[in-house]
């Protein structure tokens, strides 16, 4: 586990724009089993592609998109282990990936962005993709 003081600024990049943190498996399960509407979950990470592209891309999309998910949530790989494990169950058959992003509609997975869709792309490219996803599903 990473020291909380190290990752606090990385958490804040998402919580400062309205993301709630799922810190336990119960948080993930309880939300997705009963939620009507859309939930966008970001698997946050300390890696460079999370810092350079994923988090900025998410913030860009939320700033520019006309439609937004009903709920914004995040789990932190390497720290919120139980929450991340439960999230990964919910996105099967996709393999574990961090960072990653998932959009659920009425508790069902409708779109998934794996790490290999984030690596090598700019924040704006990721953001533009998310805008299209939000416009289609939200």
C-alpha positions as CSV (number, residue, x, y, z in Angstrom):
1,X,0.0,0.0,0.0
2,X,1.1,3.5,-0.8
3,X,1.4,6.0,2.0
4,X,-1.8,8.0,2.1
5,X,0.1,11.3,2.2
6,X,1.7,10.3,-1.1
7,X,-1.6,9.6,-2.9
8,X,-3.8,12.2,-1.3
9,X,-3.1,14.8,-4.1
10,X,-3.9,12.1,-6.7
11,X,-7.1,11.3,-5.0
12,X,-7.9,15.0,-4.9
13,X,-7.6,15.4,-8.6
14,X,-10.8,13.5,-8.9
15,X,-12.6,14.2,-5.6
16,X,-12.2,18.0,-6.2
17,X,-14.3,17.7,-9.3
18,X,-17.1,15.7,-7.7
19,X,-15.9,12.0,-7.5
20,X,-16.9,10.0,-4.5
21,X,-14.5,7.4,-3.3
22,X,-15.5,3.7,-3.1
23,X,-13.1,2.5,-0.4
24,X,-14.6,-0.9,0.4
25,X,-16.1,-3.8,-1.5
26,X,-19.4,-2.9,0.1
27,X,-19.3,0.6,-1.3
28,X,-19.0,-0.8,-4.8
29,X,-21.6,-3.6,-4.4
30,X,-24.2,-1.5,-2.6
31,X,-24.0,1.3,-5.2
32,X,-24.1,-0.8,-8.3
33,X,-26.7,-3.3,-7.2
34,X,-29.4,-0.6,-6.7
35,X,-28.3,2.3,-8.8
36,X,-30.6,3.6,-11.6
37,X,-28.8,5.9,-14.0
38,X,-25.2,6.1,-15.0
39,X,-22.1,5.6,-12.8
40,X,-18.6,6.4,-14.1
41,X,-15.9,4.7,-12.1
42,X,-12.2,5.5,-12.5
43,X,-9.5,3.2,-11.2
44,X,-7.0,5.7,-10.1
45,X,-3.3,4.9,-9.9
46,X,0.1,6.3,-9.1
47,X,1.5,5.5,-12.6
48,X,2.6,8.1,-15.1
49,X,-0.2,7.5,-17.5
50,X,-2.8,8.1,-14.8
51,X,-1.1,11.4,-13.9
52,X,-0.3,12.5,-17.5
53,X,-3.4,11.4,-19.4
54,X,-6.1,9.6,-17.4
55,X,-7.0,12.0,-14.7
56,X,-6.5,15.1,-16.9
57,X,-8.5,13.4,-19.7
58,X,-11.4,12.7,-17.3
59,X,-11.4,16.3,-16.0
60,X,-11.3,17.6,-19.6
61,X,-14.3,15.4,-20.5
62,X,-16.3,16.5,-17.5
63,X,-15.6,20.1,-18.3
64,X,-16.5,19.9,-22.0
65,X,-19.3,17.3,-22.2
66,X,-22.9,18.4,-22.5
67,X,-24.0,15.1,-20.8
68,X,-22.4,13.7,-17.7
69,X,-22.9,10.5,-15.7
70,X,-25.3,10.6,-12.8
71,X,-22.6,9.5,-10.3
72,X,-18.8,9.9,-10.5
73,X,-16.8,7.4,-8.4
74,X,-13.2,6.2,-8.0
75,X,-11.2,3.4,-6.4
76,X,-7.5,3.6,-5.9
77,X,-5.4,0.7,-7.1
78,X,-2.7,-0.2,-4.6
79,X,-4.7,1.2,-1.6
80,X,-8.4,0.5,-1.8
81,X,-7.8,-3.2,-2.4
82,X,-11.2,-4.6,-1.5
83,X,-13.0,-1.9,-3.5
84,X,-10.7,-2.5,-6.5
85,X,-11.3,-6.3,-6.3
86,X,-15.0,-5.9,-6.2
87,X,-14.9,-3.4,-9.1
88,X,-12.8,-5.9,-11.1
89,X,-15.4,-8.5,-10.5
90,X,-18.0,-6.2,-12.0
91,X,-16.0,-5.6,-15.2
92,X,-15.3,-9.2,-16.0
93,X,-14.2,-10.5,-18.6
94,X,-11.9,-7.6,-18.8
95,X,-8.5,-8.3,-17.1
96,X,-7.3,-6.2,-14.2
97,X,-6.1,-2.8,-15.4
98,X,-5.1,0.4,-13.8
99,X,-5.7,3.0,-14.6
100,X,-9.0,2.1,-16.1
101,X,-12.5,3.6,-16.5
102,X,-15.9,2.0,-16.6
103,X,-19.4,3.4,-17.3
104,X,-22.3,1.5,-15.8
105,X,-25.9,2.1,-16.7
106,X,-28.5,0.8,-14.2
107,X,-25.7,-1.2,-12.6
108,X,-24.6,-2.9,-15.8
109,X,-21.3,-2.3,-17.5
110,X,-21.8,-0.5,-20.9
111,X,-18.3,0.8,-21.6
112,X,-14.8,0.0,-20.4
113,X,-11.5,1.8,-21.0
114,X,-8.4,-0.4,-20.3
115,X,-4.9,0.8,-19.5
116,X,-3.7,0.0,-23.1
117,X,-6.4,2.5,-24.3
118,X,-4.8,5.2,-22.1
119,X,-1.1,4.6,-22.6
120,X,0.4,6.6,-25.4
121,X,-2.7,8.9,-25.7
122,X,-3.0,12.5,-24.8
123,X,-5.4,13.7,-22.1
124,X,-7.4,15.4,-24.9
125,X,-7.7,12.2,-26.9
126,X,-8.9,10.4,-23.8
127,X,-11.3,13.2,-22.9
128,X,-12.7,13.4,-26.5
129,X,-13.4,9.6,-26.3
130,X,-15.1,10.0,-23.0
131,X,-17.2,12.8,-24.3
132,X,-18.5,10.5,-27.1
133,X,-19.2,7.8,-24.5
134,X,-21.1,10.2,-22.2
135,X,-23.1,11.6,-25.1
136,X,-24.1,8.1,-26.2
137,X,-25.0,6.6,-22.8
138,X,-25.8,9.4,-20.4
